[in-house]
Amino acid sequence: MKIIIIQLARLGDVIQTLPTVQGLKKQHPGCEITLVTRTTFADAARICPHVDKLVEFPTADVLGPCFNASPDKGESFTRLAGWIAENFLGTKYDLLLNLTFSPSSAYLSTLIDAAERRGIVATKDAFGGPYVIHDPWSQYFFAQVVEHNINIIHLNDLFMRIAGVGPGAWPLDIVEPRPEYAPPAKAEGTMRIGIQLTASTDDKTLNYKVWAEICRVLLSVHETAELVFFGATKDLDAIRAVVEEVVAIAPGLVPGRCHVPASRVRFHENVPWIRSCDWIVAPDTAIVHLASACGTKVIEIPVGRVRPEETGPYGEGHFVVFPVRADGQQLAFEVAGIVGGQTASSAVAQARTRLTPTTMGVPRNEMVAYNFVSDEVSNFFMQAYYLVAEFRCGGRQEDIAVPKIGDPGQPTALDRLVNCYDALCTMRRLAEFGQHHCLKMLENIDDNAMLKTEMEKLAEIETLLAKMQNSVPLVKPLIDTWKVAKDVAYSPATELGQIEDILALTEGCYRELAQNIDIVQQLLQTAVEAAQGKIQAKQTEFVKPGNKRPEEVTS
């Protein structure tokens, strides 16, 4: 069996693809796996012993002409065709997984010969032409992750679901590199703490003064601690600024207690350095994923628009610390306290990771609130959408704890839930109208005047649903799921030649939207009844669509 995986995103995405590679290898012994990455990020794949062939995509050479002063897509197409011929001509793959979800990767996945394709696939025109997504988990990724919705499925787990991976994907097998600049042996009793200061963008990390305070407090509180600064050559200025700031504040702390492998080792050569560390402290960045793979405990400090549920540390016992009300000094002492085994105060919101069993036989990563109470409304919808995804995409009925409602500290939660419930009821009616108009057109397919009138009514329904996305953001994931199924599950240009086919597909999408709303409403009714003491069950089974719709929730 020949499998090819396309992952043209950044370092962290490549690492988060490796459990899928390992799981496929364990599931299909003897299979041959080819992994395609951008040249810039190929080192992240070198830690995996299960990649049989690593193909580097020269992004600048192939796509460069598209970004010149006078863009030349034709030249890029010619270069891409030559690169594909050089690397893949004469090879047919049994399975192609495109885990990148970009227009350029969609076109690449179309040109490579494969019996089955999952992920985003182009249909005709290069670089931005129409594309389709056939498999349900890739549709979920496109609707929820790409659209920045409230998804609680970690990318490791989501990639594995797209691939259909079973047990054996985690913990990760790792090739142990031997860099020339290797970590020195630790003296007995020494603690080593790894620090990654930078992230993919400046708005995803703390400023250098806060990092300097964290480093100062770690060295002050833990007198035998050493710091290890990770990063690339471009990060040396930030490292230098932080160290100089610490020296200015506390001159005697730094000498002999800092190591800087940054710029001196390639990315995969960080493995022995990370293994030598007791902890890694970092923002949302690739070092978090590499440390998770190595089994080193992580303290992630998420900053900006990042979702640690999706891209945070993976595995048992990692920490995610949200600064909340903490200033730089308070945050620094909280981090030092976690390293020392202390419980976090209310100045920060601390969550921990765990691997939770699922019915597919592979645990999923879960981030659990530790010293704070999650927002009840957001938590409810995150859990509800997880249930819908597992049923719709995987055909599985998962059990979850009934989402809690009624915390006295969240007095507006019920009003917000009622507002969302009203929106769900309106969406349910719109979905029914959509089904009705589609069926009416199918019954009168030769009446052009009637078709035009009914199409205008469908357009009105789409407009109303789009407005609801903005007015009630918590129902947006349901609408985005419907849009992806309707717009990119099939390509009318190539796969649906008749208007009857298009109308049947559209009617099915409205029907599925109504069923998904039923699922969410039924879970909401269960949660409200649990809060009122009407039911005592600690777990709720997923409810199949098609059951009687719940009555309106009241306070």
Residue pairs with C-beta under 8 A, 6 or more apart in sequence:
1 28
1 30
1 31
1 32
1 94
1 95
2 31
2 32
2 34
2 91
2 92
2 93
2 94
2 95
3 24
3 28
3 31
3 32
3 33
3 34
3 93
3 94
3 95
3 96
3 97
4 33
4 34
4 35
4 36
4 88
4 93
4 95
4 96
4 97
4 112
4 114
5 17
5 20
5 21
5 33
5 34
5 35
5 36
5 96
5 97
5 99
6 36
6 96
6 97
6 98
6 99
6 100
6 105
6 108
6 109
6 119
7 13
7 14
7 17
7 35
7 36
7 37
7 99
7 100
8 36
8 37
8 38
8 57
8 59
8 100
8 102
8 104
8 105
8 108
9 41
9 99
9 100
9 102
10 41
10 200
10 286
11 41
11 43
11 44
11 267
11 286
11 289
12 44
12 285
12 286
12 288
12 289
12 311
13 99
13 100
13 155
14 37
14 41
14 42
14 44
14 45
15 44
15 47
15 286
15 289
15 290
15 293
16 154
16 155
16 156
16 159
16 289
16 311
16 314
17 35
17 99
17 159
18 45
18 47
18 48
18 50
18 172
18 293
19 156
19 159
19 160
19 165
19 169
19 170
19 172
20 97
20 99
20 156
20 159
20 160
20 162
20 163
20 165
20 169
21 33
21 35
21 48
21 50
21 51
22 48
22 50
22 168
22 169
22 170
22 172
22 173
23 160
23 163
23 165
23 166
23 167
23 168
23 169
23 362
24 31
24 33
24 50
24 163
24 165
25 31
25 33
25 50
26 166
26 167
26 168
26 169
27 165
27 166
27 168
32 52
32 53
33 50
33 51
33 52
33 53
34 51
34 52
34 53
34 54
34 55
34 93
35 45
35 48
35 51
35 53
35 54
35 55
36 55
36 56
36 57
36 108
37 44
37 45
37 54
37 55
37 56
37 57
38 56
38 57
38 59
39 56
39 57
39 58
39 59
40 59
41 267
42 54
42 56
43 266
43 267
43 268
44 267
44 268
44 286
44 290
45 51
45 54
46 54
46 175
46 177
46 268
47 174
47 175
47 177
47 268
47 271
47 290
47 293
48 172
48 173
48 174
48 175
49 173
49 174
49 175
50 173
55 87
57 83
57 108
58 83
61 79
62 76
62 79
62 80
62 83
63 76
63 104
64 76
65 71
65 72
65 73
65 75
65 76
65 79
66 72
66 73
66 76
66 127
73 126
73 127
76 126
76 127
77 126
77 127
80 107
80 108
80 111
80 126
81 111
84 108
84 111
84 112
88 112
88 113
91 113
92 113
92 114
92 115
93 112
93 113
93 114
93 115
94 114
94 115
94 116
95 114
95 115
95 116
95 118
96 109
96 112
96 114
96 116
96 117
96 118
96 119
97 118
97 119
97 162
97 163
98 105
98 106
98 108
98 109
98 117
98 118
98 119
98 120
98 121
98 138
99 119
99 159
99 162
100 119
100 120
101 119
101 120
101 138
101 141
101 142
101 145
101 146
102 120
103 120
103 122
103 127
103 128
103 129
103 131
104 127
105 119
105 120
106 119
106 120
106 121
106 122
106 131
107 122
107 126
107 127
107 129
109 117
109 119
109 120
109 121
109 122
110 117
110 121
110 122
110 123
117 134
118 134
118 135
118 137
118 138
118 162
118 163
119 133
119 135
119 138
119 162
120 131
120 132
120 133
120 138
120 142
120 488
121 131
121 132
121 133
121 134
122 129
122 130
122 131
123 129
123 130
123 131
123 132
123 491
123 493
123 494
124 130
124 493
124 494
130 491
130 493
131 488
131 491
132 488
132 489
132 490
132 491
132 495
133 139
133 142
133 484
133 488
133 489
134 489
134 490
135 162
136 392
136 393
136 394
137 158
137 161
137 162
137 393
137 394
138 162
139 393
139 481
139 484
139 485
139 488
139 489
140 158
140 389
140 392
140 393
140 481
141 158
141 162
142 484
142 488
143 149
143 477
143 480
143 481
143 483
143 484
144 150
144 151
144 385
144 389
144 477
144 480
144 481
145 151
145 155
145 158
145 310
147 476
147 477
147 480
148 305
148 307
149 385
149 476
149 477
149 480
150 378
150 381
150 382
150 385
150 474
150 477
151 158
151 307
151 309
151 310
151 382
151 385
151 477
152 309
152 310
152 366
152 367
152 382
152 383
152 385
152 386
153 161
153 309
153 310
153 364
153 386
153 389
154 309
154 310
154 311
154 312
154 314
154 364
154 365
155 310
155 311
156 170
156 314
156 365
157 362
157 364
157 365
158 310
160 169
160 362
161 393
161 394
165 362
166 360
166 361
166 362
167 361
167 362
169 362
170 314
170 315
170 355
170 362
170 363
171 293
171 295
171 315
172 293
174 271
174 293
174 294
175 268
176 271
176 272
177 268
177 269
177 271
177 272
178 272
179 261
179 265
179 266
179 269
179 272
181 261
181 264
181 265
181 269
182 272
182 273
183 192
183 228
183 259
183 261
183 272
183 273
183 276
184 259
186 192
186 226
186 276
189 224
190 224
190 225
190 226
191 222
191 224
191 225
191 226
191 278
191 279
191 339
192 225
192 226
192 227
192 228
192 276
192 277
192 278
193 218
193 222
193 225
193 226
193 227
193 228
193 277
193 278
193 279
193 280
193 281
193 339
194 227
194 228
194 229
194 230
194 273
194 274
194 277
194 279
194 280
194 281
194 282
194 287
194 291
194 296
195 211
195 214
195 215
195 227
195 228
195 229
195 230
195 280
195 281
195 282
196 229
196 230
196 231
196 280
196 281
196 282
196 283
196 285
196 287
196 288
197 205
197 208
197 211
197 229
197 231
197 235
197 238
197 239
197 242
198 205
198 231
198 234
198 235
198 238
198 283
198 285
199 205
199 283
199 284
199 285
199 303
200 285
201 304
203 303
203 304
203 305
204 283
204 284
204 285
204 303
204 304
204 305
204 306
205 211
205 283
205 285
205 303
206 214
206 283
206 301
206 303
206 328
208 238
208 241
208 242
208 245
209 245
209 328
210 328
210 331
210 332
211 238
211 242
212 241
212 242
212 245
212 246
212 249
213 328
213 329
213 331
213 332
214 281
214 328
214 331
214 332
214 335
214 336
215 227
215 242
215 243
215 246
216 246
216 249
216 250
216 253
216 332
217 329
217 332
217 333
217 335
217 336
218 225
218 227
218 281
218 332
218 335
218 336
218 339
219 225
219 227
219 246
219 250
219 253
219 254
219 257
220 250
220 253
221 333
221 336
221 340
222 336
222 339
222 340
225 257
225 339
226 257
226 258
226 259
227 257
227 258
227 259
228 258
228 259
228 260
228 261
228 273
228 276
228 277
229 239
229 243
229 258
229 259
229 260
229 261
229 262
230 261
230 262
230 270
230 273
230 274
230 280
230 282
230 287
231 238
231 239
231 262
231 263
232 262
232 263
232 267
233 262
233 263
235 262
235 263
236 260
236 262
236 263
239 260
239 262
243 254
243 258
246 253
246 254
247 253
247 254
259 273
261 269
261 270
261 273
265 273
267 286
267 290
270 287
270 290
271 290
271 294
274 280
274 287
274 290
274 291
274 294
274 296
275 294
275 295
275 296
277 291
277 296
278 296
278 297
278 339
279 296
279 297
279 298
279 299
279 339
280 287
280 288
280 291
280 296
280 297
280 298
280 299
281 298
281 299
281 301
281 335
282 288
282 291
282 298
282 299
282 300
282 301
283 300
283 301
283 302
283 303
283 306
284 300
284 302
284 303
284 306
284 308
284 311
284 312
288 298
288 300
288 312
288 313
289 311
289 313
289 314
291 297
291 298
291 313
292 298
292 313
292 314
292 315
292 318
293 314
295 315
297 317
297 318
297 319
298 313
298 318
298 319
299 318
299 319
299 320
299 321
299 335
299 338
299 339
300 308
300 312
300 313
300 318
300 319
300 320
300 321
301 321
301 322
301 323
301 331
301 335
302 308
302 312
302 320
302 322
303 323
308 320
308 351
308 367
309 367
309 382
312 318
312 320
312 353
312 367
313 319
313 320
313 353
314 353
314 365
315 353
315 355
315 365
316 353
316 354
316 355
317 352
317 353
317 354
318 352
318 353
319 338
319 350
319 351
319 352
319 353
320 350
320 351
320 352
320 353
320 367
321 331
321 334
321 335
321 338
321 344
321 348
321 349
321 350
322 348
322 349
322 350
322 351
323 331
323 348
324 347
324 348
324 349
325 346
325 347
325 348
326 334
326 347
326 348
330 347
330 348
331 347
331 348
334 344
334 345
334 347
334 348
334 350
337 343
337 344
338 344
338 350
343 371
344 350
344 370
344 371
345 371
346 371
346 372
348 371
349 369
349 371
349 372
350 370
350 371
350 372
351 367
351 368
351 369
351 370
352 367
352 368
352 370
353 365
353 366
353 367
353 368
354 365
354 366
354 368
355 363
355 364
355 365
355 366
356 363
356 364
356 365
356 366
357 363
358 364
358 390
358 396
358 398
359 396
359 397
359 398
360 394
360 396
373 407
373 409
373 410
375 410
375 413
376 403
376 404
376 405
376 406
376 407
376 410
376 413
376 417
377 413
377 416
377 417
377 420
377 474
378 474
379 403
379 404
380 403
380 405
380 417
380 523
380 524
380 527
381 420
381 474
381 477
381 520
383 400
383 403
383 523
384 403
384 519
384 520
384 523
384 524
385 477
385 478
385 520
386 398
386 400
387 398
387 400
387 519
387 523
387 542
388 478
388 481
388 516
388 519
388 520
390 396
390 397
390 398
390 542
391 397
391 398
391 519
391 542
391 544
392 481
392 512
392 516
397 541
397 542
397 544
398 542
399 539
399 540
399 541
399 542
400 539
400 540
401 538
401 539
401 540
402 526
402 527
402 530
402 535
402 537
402 538
402 539
402 540
403 523
403 527
404 527
404 530
404 531
405 413
405 414
405 417
405 527
405 528
405 530
405 531
406 413
406 414
406 531
407 413
414 555
417 524
417 528
417 553
418 553
418 555
419 472
420 472
420 474
420 475
421 521
421 524
421 552
421 553
423 468
423 471
423 472
423 475
424 475
424 478
424 517
424 520
424 521
424 524
425 521
425 552
426 468
427 465
427 468
427 475
427 478
427 479
427 513
427 517
428 514
428 517
428 518
428 521
428 549
430 461
430 464
430 465
431 482
431 510
431 511
431 513
431 514
431 517
432 510
432 514
433 457
433 461
434 458
434 461
434 506
434 507
434 510
434 513
435 507
435 510
435 511
435 514
437 454
437 457
437 458
437 461
438 458
438 503
438 504
438 506
438 507
438 510
439 507
440 450
440 454
441 450
441 451
441 454
441 455
441 503
442 500
442 503
442 504
442 507
444 450
444 451
445 451
445 499
445 500
445 503
451 499
458 506
465 479
465 482
466 479
468 475
468 479
469 475
469 476
469 479
469 480
478 513
478 516
478 517
478 520
479 513
481 513
481 516
482 509
482 510
482 512
482 513
482 516
485 509
485 512
486 505
486 506
486 509
489 505
489 509
490 496
490 505
492 502
496 502
496 505
515 545
515 546
516 545
518 545
518 546
518 547
518 549
519 542
519 543
519 545
521 549
521 550
522 543
522 547
522 549
522 550
523 540
523 543
524 550
524 553
525 550
525 551
525 553
526 535
526 540
528 553
529 535
530 536
530 537
